[in-house]
Each structure stands twice: as structure tokens, then as C-alpha cells.
Amino acid sequence: MTATPAHIAKADKTASWGGVVSLGLGIFAIVMSEFLPASLLPRIAGSLDVSVGAAGQSVTMTAVAAVFSALFIAVVLPRTDRRRVMISLTALAILSNVLVALAPGLFVLLSARLLLGVALGGFWAMATAMAAHLVPADHLGRALTVINAGVAVATIVAVPLGAWLGEIWGWRAVFFIAAIVAALALLVQAATLPAVRPTGVSGLRALGSTLRSGVVVVGLVAVLLVFGGHFGGFTYIRPAAETVSGIDAGGLAVLLLVFGAASVLGTLLSGPLADRALRAAVFLFPAVLGLGMLVMLLAGESITGLFTGAALWGFGFGGIPTAVLSWGARTVPTRLEQIGGLIVTVCNIAIAVGASVGGVLVDGAGATYALTVGGIAAIVGALILTSLPRTKRQWSQPVNAPRSNQF
């Protein structure tokens, strides 16, 4: 390997973990805002005098906007200081939550949620490249763990927190609180994030160049299988668990708590493992996810089997975002923004595809079939990721992304 320039080596010795934490806070605030409507839809619909289904399109608008934002954020802003981009996206989330809280009707609500989708897709897509500027190259996985911990915690707390606070103060106050959380994240970002000039070539040409790699395309298909398998099963976890075990609502709440706790554990362990043994990480977490789904199906008649399956499933899912983003960074180290955007785009597509296919299986064959197909899809995705052509550098050496002071 060639010698590392002195100025890069010096940069690698000084990590901005405060900046990494600020990114984790930002993604926490945005993802929390994304999931809040799930616990507030009846109240929102009643207040705006629309159907619950119409109010539910606020979730759809966010997901659709996130897909396009993740894919094209680097194309639209090829030369903008990435510090300004991240802060602006967080500010967009603040504006979205305030507009939702003040929305007089459905049109304003949906428009505001569209803004949140732009913030969500763009922020998460840029996170890997930004993290590569903030920490030494061999700590990228750990940095992604901190960022993705924000996703894991937000996923767990958003729905129950929204339901609880909505009962006390009303749904509009909940979105004001979400805006305050995002504002706190913005303040930390303003204090800790350094100026970061874009690396390499941006624009459609860079995006197209990334997609011309067969390894990247096949890897993205594997990511689609993993995330699609997960959401195909998780969207219908309640009817599946009830079919397998007859669990009641109280038991289901505990089951989801176990899933969430295991997910946080998987998130915390994924970074160190990805930094040391990426190949093991991209196989372990998707495979454990798929195994957990199948254990729930095959052994779920017993309480021990049901909860063991949920714990394995949650652990696997918690580690997947860090593992696949680290895989992308090692596979295309000169196109971090593009590969990050593509992975986030595929993940959002997988949510829609997985939920749709799972719905067809549940309606046509039964709730347990969603677990069967989802588990197998995740395991197949794990096998594909670990079988892709790879270099020694990709699997054993950290990506050495250029840093802002290199320019």
C-alpha cells in the first residue's frame, strides 16, 4: 500500500466524536418525527376532519420524498459545504414539525411531511461520507454505530412516546416537542461539525459511475432482500405472533420491548465488528435476522421460542444498517455520498416492497408465510453479500476517505 500523506495521517489522529454524536442526535430527531404519526393518526384525522387513511398518507409522503432525496441530494448540491447541508436538513425537519403542528388542513400537513422526507433521505444518505471526515478511517464502523443508534432509539421510543404525550398535551404539542428536539440537535451540529468540502466528483455522472459496478448492483439487490424480508415480516408481526402462539396485547408489548432492546445491542456491537471483520458483519446480522424470524415461526408455540426468535430478529436488524453502510464505504471508497444515497434509497424502497409482498402473503396464505418468506430472503441476502467479489483491502483495511483539511 502507498504511504499515507502526512496531513491525512495527522487528520486521522484527531477525531471529532462530538460531530458524530451531533449526527446521531440529528437522525434521532428526524426518524422520531417520521414515526410519530403511527401513534397519533386517529387524533390527527379527527382534528383535521379527514379519514384515518387520508391522514396516514403523511407517512407515505415522507417515504416517497426520502427516496428521491437520498438518491439526488449529492446531485443537486455537488459543491455545497457538507456542514451547511447537514445543518440545513436538520432545520428543514424543524420547519416540517412546526408546520405539522400548525397545519389547518390536510394539504399543509402532507406538504410539511414532504419536507421531512427530504430531510430524512438527505441526512441519512450523507451520514456515511460525513462520518468519514470526522473520525480515523479504522473507526468508521464505530462512528456509524453512534449515528445508527439514533435510528434504533427513535424507532423504539417514537410510537409509545407520541401516544403518551398525545394523551396529555394533544397531537400538535407532540410535533412542537419534536421540533424542539431537532433544534437541540441543530445547535450541537453548529457547535461541533467542521466545514467539509465535497470529495471527488458529484452529480449524475458520479451516480451513474457507481451504478455501473456489477458488485454494487448485486450488493444493492442483496440489501433489498434483507430489508424487504425484515419489513415484510415486521409489518405483520402482530398477526403472525398471534397465529403462532395466541399471545395477547400485553404479551405483544413485552415481545416488542425485547425486540427493541436486542436491536439496540446489535447496533452497539455492529460498529466494532464492521471495523475489524466486515465480512463477518455483513453475514452475521442479516443471517441472525432471518434465523430469528424462522425461530419465531417454528418454535413460537412456546413462550421461550417466541421470545428467543424476537431477540435474535431484533439483534440482527440492529446491526444491519452499520454493516451495509460500512460495506458500501469499503466497496466504493471514492463515492461515499453516492453509495450512501443508493443504500438509503434501496432501504426505503424495501419498506414499501416488503410491506406490499407481506400483505399479499398474509391475505392469500396466512400471516406466518410473511415470516417464512422474509426470513429466507434475509438469509439469501446475507449469502449474496458475503459471496461478492472482493479485494483484500475491502475486507481487511479501512476506507481512507479524504478529509476536509486535505483540500
C-alpha positions, -999 to +999 in steps of 0.1 A: +000+000+000+012+035-006+023+057+022-004+079+038+003+117+033+014+134+065-016+158+066-041+129+062-023+109+089-025+139+112-062+143+105-067+106+113-053+111+148-079+138+157-115+125+157-145+148+161-167+125+181-188+154+192-196+159+155-205+122+152-228+125+182-245+155+167-252+135+136-267+108+158-289+134+175-300+147+141-310+113+128-327+106+161-348+137+158-357+131+121-366+094+125-386+101+156-406+127+136-410+101+108-427+076+131-448+099+153-480+097+132-482+060+138-495+066+173-514+098+166-533+092+133-568+089+149-563+122+167-548+139+136-577+127+114-604+138+139-588+173+143-585+179+106-618+163+098-604+137+074-603+099+074-576+080+091-565+066+058-561+101+044-541+112+074-520+081+070-507+094+037-485+116+058-463+086+063-463+078+025-453+113+016-423+112+039-412+078+025-415+089-012-396+122-006-369+103+013-363+080-017-357+109-041-338+130-016-314+102-007-307+095-044-303+130-056-291+151-027-254+150-039-265+156-075-285+188-066-258+201-042-225+189-057-203+217-043-220+229-011-202+226+022-215+194+038-216+211+072-242+235+058-261+207+041-265+187+073-275+217+094-299+228+066-315+194+065-320+195+103-335+229+100-359+215+074-370+189+099-377+217+124-398+236+099-417+204+089-426+197+125-437+233+132-459+233+101-475+200+110-482+213+145-499+244+130-515+227+100-551+239+094-558+211+069-546+180+052-528+198+023-504+217+047-499+185+067-489+165+037-467+193+023-449+195+057-443+158+058-429+160+023-402+184+037-395+159+064-389+132+038-363+155+021-346+159+054-347+122+062-334+109+029-307+135+025-294+134+061-291+096+062-276+094+027-249+120+037-242+105+071-216+079+060-195+104+039-197+129+067-186+104+094-156+095+072-145+131+076-149+131+113-131+100+126-100+080+117-105+056+089-104+025+110-132+038+133-158+044+106-179+015+117-179+028+153-190+062+140-218+047+120-229+028+152-233+061+170-253+076+141-274+045+137-280+043+174-301+074+169-322+054+144-326+025+168-336+045+198-360+067+177-377+036+163-383+022+198-394+054+216-413+074+189-446+054+189-451+050+227-438+085+235-461+100+209-491+081+222-483+091+258-476+128+252-505+130+228-529+119+255-515+146+279-510+176+256-525+167+223-510+157+189-500+192+179-479+197+211-461+164+203-449+178+170-438+210+187-417+189+210-402+171+180-392+204+166-375+214+199-356+181+198-344+188+163-335+223+173-313+210+201-296+187+175-290+216+152-273+236+180-250+207+187-242+204+150-235+241+147-210+238+176-192+206+166-194+200+128-164+212+109-166+226+074-164+198+049-159+203+012-173+176-011-149+148-021-144+135-056-169+141-085-205+147-077-236+149-100-253+124-122-221+112-137-208+101-103-241+084-095-241+066-129-205+055-125-213+040-091-243+021-106-221+007-135-204-015-110-218-050-111-207-056-075-226-026-063-258-035-082-258-071-069-250-058-034-279-034-036-302-063-046-289-082-015-297-052+007-332-050-009-337-087+001-325-082+036-346-050+044-375-062+023-375-095+042-375-077+075-403-053+068-423-080+051-424-098+084-422-070+109-452-051+094-473-081+102-456-093+134-487-090+155-510-113+134-481-137+129-473-138+166-510-142+175-513-170+149-483-189+162-487-185+199-520-168+207-502-140+225-524-112+239-518-074+236-499-072+268-476-100+258-471-085+224-459-052+240-433-071+260-423-090+229-417-057+210-397-044+240-375-075+238-371-069+201-362-032+207-336-040+234-320-066+213-319-042+184-300-016+204-275-043+215-270-053+178-265-017+169-238-012+196-219-043+186-221-037+148-195-009+146-166-026+162-173-058+143-175-040+110-142-022+116-124-055+125-142-081+103-166-066+078-172-099+060-184-114+093-206-084+100-224-084+066-232-122+070-239-123+108-265-096+112-288-104+082-285-142+088-294-138+125-323-116+115-336-143+091-329-170+117-349-151+143-379-149+120-378-186+113-373-195+150-405-174+158-423-194+132-410-229+141-407-226+179-431-198+187-457-221+202-436-219+234-430-186+251-393-193+252-392-200+215-413-169+206-391-145+227-359-161+216-369-156+180-378-119+186-345-113+204-325-128+175-345-109+150-340-076+168-303-082+173-298-089+136-318-059+125-300-036+149-266-044+133-276-043+096-276-005+089-240-001+101-229-034+084-243-025+050-232+012+051-197+000+060-198-025+031-208+003+008-179+026+020-154-002+016-167-012-019-168+024-033-145+044-011-143+073-037-181+076-040-192+077-003-221+101-009-234+082-039-232+047-024-248+060+008-276+076-011-282+044-031-283+022+000-307+045+018-329+047-013-330+009-016-339+007+021-369+030+016-380+010-015-376-022+006-401-008+032-427-004+005-419-037-013-417-057+019-449-044+033-467-050+000-455-085-006-461-093+031-496-081+028-503-103-002-489-133+016-509-125+048-542-121+028-536-150+005-518-177+026-517-166+062-497-144+085-469-170+091-460-170+055-447-135+057-422-147+084-411-177+062-405-157+030-390-127+049-366-149+069-354-168+038-350-135+019-328-121+046-306-152+047-302-152+009-292-115+011-266-124+037-252-151+015-251-128-016-233-101+003-206-124+015-201-141-019-195-109-038-160-104-054-138-086-030-103-074-025-081-078+005-083-041+011-121-040+011-124-067+037-093-062+059-084-025+055-105+006+065-116+030+039-093+060+039-116+088+028-101+122+023-108+148+050-118+184+049-083+197+056-069+179+027-081+204+002 
